[in-house]
C-alpha cells in the first residue's frame, strides 16, 4: 500500500466549478467546497470532514443512488421487522419465567 501523503485535488479556474457540482465527499456524501491555492488554481475540500475525508470523491449521481437504495432497504426492514420480532404482551412474571428465573 502506498504510504505517501495524499493531497487534495487542485484544479484550474475553468474546471473547479464543474468538479464540485458533479462530485461529493466519499466519506459523508456532503457537498465539496473550493479554496484558492495560487493564481487561478483552486483546492477542493470537504467542510464537514476536514482532512479525514482522504481527498476522495464519488459522483453525485452515485451518492444519490446509494441514498435511494439505503432508503429502500430501510423501508423493507421496517416492513419485515414485526414478522421477525413479533410483539407480544407479556407480564413481568411471564418474561422472567421464560428466561428461567
Number of C-alpha atoms within 10 A of each C-alpha: 3 5 5 6 6 11 12 15 15 18 18 15 13 10 12 19 14 10 18 19 13 14 20 24 26 18 16 13 20 17 16 19 19 19 12 14 13 10 8 10 16 21 17 23 24 25 14 16 15 10 13 10 17 17 18 18 23 14 16 19 12 14 19 12 11 13 13 12 12 12 12 12 12 12 11 11 12 11 11 11 11 10 9 9 8 8 9 6 8 9 9 8 10 12 12 11 10 8 8 7 8
